[in-house]
Amino acid sequence: LPGSPYPAGVGPSSIEVAPPYFSNPLGGPTFAVVTNQGDNTVSIYSIAGNGALGPVAGSPFPTGTAPSSSATGNLLPLRYLYVTNSGSGNVSGYSIDDATGVLTPLPGSPFPAGLQPISVAASIGQRFLYVANQGSNNLSVFSVDRDTGALVPVSGMPGPGRLPADPFAGLQGRLLAAVQSGSQARVVELTIRGATATQAARGDLDTHDLPSPDGSLIAGAVQA
C-alpha cells in the first residue's frame, strides 16, 4: 500500500478495524485502532479508500500501563472505545468521534478489571463488555451505560481456572466463549439477569467451535 509500513507507537500489540466492516454502512470513515504496549498509548488511523492509513488529530492517545487489546463493537455510529491495560489491571474507556476518530476519556476511566487483562470483546449493540484476565485466570463482564459509556461490573463470574484467552460475543450480548489455546476447553455457561450472572458447568468445547446465536447464555470457556 502507498506509504506502508506506517509508523505506530512502541511495541504495537493489537489492531482493530472500527466499525468492523469493509466500508462504513453509514457512509462515515473507517478507522484502525492499534494498542502500543511499549509507550502506553493507542494509535487511531483513518483508512482511505485504497487502504492507506493516516493518523487522526491528537493520535496517539494515552492509555493505562501496557495496553493489550481494544474493542468498539458494531454499534453505529461509533460511540465508545475500550482498551485493556495488562500492566495496570484495568480498562480505559473513551468516547470516539465518529467523524474524526478523536478520543476523549470517559468519566470514571480507567475501570478496574482482573489481573493482567489481555483481551476484550464488545457485544453486538455494545450492551456488554467481556474481558479475559490472564493473571487472575478469570473473566470480567461489564454492562455498558449507553448514555455515558461507564462500565458496571456484572457479578457471579467464573472463579479461577486456566487462562481464558479470546472472548467471543454473540447475538444480543448474551453469549460469550472465552476459548483457551489448545485442542479443548471446559465450558461454563452464564445466564445474565440484570447485574448478576449465574453459572452452570457444561462439557468440553473444541476451540475451533463458535458460540451458537442462542441469545440467552454466555459461555465462558476455561481449561479443565
N, C-alpha and C positions, 0 to 999 in steps of 0.2 A: 504494500500500500504506500501511497505517497507520504514521505516523512517518517516511515517506520524504520527502526523502533522509536517509540515515543517516550520521553522522559517520565519517570514516576518518582515516588519517594524512595526511601531506603528500605530494602527488603520487602518488596511487594508480596503479599501473602494470599490475596484472593481478588477475584474480579466478578462483577455482576453487571448485567445489562438491565437498565431500568427505563421504561417499562420493559418486561421480558418478551418483546415482540420484535420481529424484523423491522417494522416501522410502527410508529405510534398510531393506534387506531383513531385517536382524536386529532391527528394531524400535527401535534406538537413535536418537539425534539425528543430524541432518544439519547440516553446518557450511559456512559461506562463508569462504574464505581470501583475503585481499586483501594484496598486497605494496605497500608505500608507499616509493617511491624517495626522496622528499624528506627523510624523517626516519629512514631505515634501520630500518624496523620491518615486522612483518607483523601484521595485524589478523585475529582469529578471531571469527566471529559464529555463534551458533546460529540456525537457521532454523525459525521457528514454522510451524504448520500452515497459517496464512494467508499465509505468505511473508515475514512481518516478521522483521527481524534484531535480535538482541540480542548485545552484546559478551560474551564469556566472561570469567571471572575472570582478571585479570592482563593482558588484551589492551589495547594492542598489545605484542608481544614483540620484543626486539632481534634484528636480523639483521646481515649484513655491510653493506658500502657499496653503496648504490643497488640494492636488491633488484628483480629484474625479472620473475620468474615463480615458480610453485610447482607441486609435484606430490606426490600421495599414492598414486596408483594405485588399484586397486579391491579391494585385499586387505581382507577383513573378518574380525574387527573392525579398525578403523583402528589402525595401529601407528606409522608414521613419516611425517613431512612433510619435504620438501626444498625449499629456496629458493635460486635462483641469485642471486648478487650481482655485477652487471655492473661495479661500480666497483672491487671488491676481487679479482675474478677467482677466486671460489671458490663453494662450495655449503655453505650452512648446513643441518645436519641436526637434527631434533628428534624425540623421541617425542611422540606425541599421545594424550592420554587420550580413549578412545573414548566415554566418558560425559560428560565435561565440556568437551572441546576444549582443555584447558590444555596448553601446550607446555613441554617440558624439553629443553635442548640435549643432543645426543648426545656421548659421549666422543670426542675427536678432531676434533670440528667446530670451525671450518669445514674442508671438504675442498678441496684445490687443483683448479682446472679450468683451461681455457684463458683467453685474454684476452677480457674483456667477455662472459661467458656471458649469453645473452639469453633463452633458453627451455629448458624441461626437460620430459621425459616419463618416466613410470614404466611399466614393462612390466606386463602382466597378471600378478597374483601378486606384483608388486614384486620380481622377481628381478633386474632390471637397471634402471639409471637412465641416461637419454640426455640430454646437454647440448649445445646448439648454441652455439659460441663466435664471436661476431660479430667480435671484434678480431683473433683469430688464424685466422679462416676455416677452422675445423675442428670436429670432433665429439669430445666426451669421452664415453666409455662406462664405467660402473662396475657391478660386481656388488655386490649388497646383502647384507650379512651378516644373515641372518634373525634371529639371536639378539640382535645389538647394534645393527643399523641402520647400522653403519660401511660406508663406501664404499671399494671396492678397484678401482683403475683396471684396465681391460682394455686390453692393448697391441695395436699393429697397426692403429690407427685411421687414417682417411684423412688425407693431408697437406693443406696449404693449397690451397684452391680459392677460388671465390667463396662468399659468405656462405650457409651452411645455416641456414634460418630456424626452422621448426617441426618438431620430431621427432614422428613417429607410431610408437607401439609396437604391435606385432602380437601374435598369439597366442603363448603360451609365452615371451614376451620375446625372441624370436629374429628379429623382423622390424621394421625401422625405416625410415621415409622421412623425411629431413630436407629439406624442399622449399623452395627459394628462391622469392620472389615473382617473377612473370613468367610467360611462357607455357610455357616448358620448362626442364628442369634435367637435368644429366648425372647418371646413377645409378652409384654404386659399391656393389657387393654385398659384404657381410662375413659370413663364417661364423665363429661363435664356438665355440672348443674350449677349455674351461677358462678361463684368463685371457688368451687370445690371440685376436685377430680377424685373419683373412686376407681380403684384398680382391681383387675382380676387376671390371674396368670393364665396364659394360653400355651400353645405348643411352640415348636420351632418354626422359624421363618427363614427361608432361603434369602440371602442378601441380594439376590437379583430380582426378587419379587417386589412389586409396587403395591402400596395400600389400595384396597378397593374403595370406590367413592360412596361408601355407605352413608356418611354424613352424621353418624350417631356416636362414633367412638374415636378415641385417639389410641393408637398402638405405639408404645414406646419400647423398642426392641433393645434388650440388654443381654450380653453374653451370659449363658448359663454357667 
